[in-house]
Amino acid sequence: MASGLGAGADLVITTGGLGPTHDDLTMWAVAEAVGVPLVADLALAEVVRERSSRHARWADISPEVQHHSVMHQASLPGGALVLD
C-alpha cells in the first residue's frame, strides 16, 4: 500500500511528537519526507518562549539551552501552516 506522499496526496496532516524534548524529531522527519528545509518561525518562537517561561523550572535552565529548546520547537518544515 502506498503512503500518502508516495500516492501523490495534495495534503498531509500530521500531529504528535514527544513534545518539548531534545529527541523529538517529528518536524525534521516531516521536512525530510516532503523535501523541504526546516525554517525557524520567529513568531512561534515568541509563543514558545512565553509559554515556557510560565514553568518554575524554566528559570533554572541556562539561557543557551533555553534558546536552543525554543528554536527547536519553533522550527517547522518550509511552507508549513501552524494551527493555533
N, C-alpha and C positions, 0 to 999 in steps of 0.2 A: 504494500500500500504506500503510495507517495505521500510525503509530508505536504503541509500547506504551501511551503516555499517551493518545493520541487514540483508541485502540481500547478504552479502559475497563479497562486492566490493573489488577489488585489489588496487584501488586508489581512494582517496577522495581529492578533491581540494576545498579549501575554500579561500575566500577573505573577506575583510571588517573589521569591528570593528569600534570602535569610535575614533580610533587614540590614541594619547598620553594622555589619560585621566586615572584617578585613577580607574574609574569604567568600563574600557574596560576589559571584561572577555573572549574575543574571544579565546585566546591561552589556557586559563585554561579550557574552555568548550571543545575545540578540544582534549586536552590531556586527559580530563576525559572521553570523548566519545570513544577514542581508547585505553584507559587503560594504558597510559604511563605517566611518571612524566614530569613536566616542567624542562627544563635544561637551564641554563644561557649560551648563546653563547657569549663568550668574544670578539670575532672579531666583531660581530654585535653590541655589546655594544659600542665599539670604534666608529663605524659608527654613531650610535645614538647620542653619546656624541658630536662628531664633528658637526653633523648637528644641534643639539640643541644649541650649543654654538654660532651659527650664529644669533640667535634671541636676540634682545635687552633685553628682559625681563629675559633671562636666568641668567644674572649676578645678578639679584635681588633675585634669589631663593637660599635658603641655600644649602650648599654642601651636607648635608644629604638627602634633598629632591631631589636634582639633581641626586644623586646616586640611590636612590630608583626608581625614574622615569626611568632612563636609564636601570636599571636592569629589571624593569617590562616590558619595551618594547623589551628587548633583551632575554626574557625568551620564549623558544619555546618548543613544545611537543618533547620529545625524538625521535630522528630519522627524524625530520622534515628537509626538504630541503628548503633553502631560495633562492628565485629567485630574482635576482637583478632588 
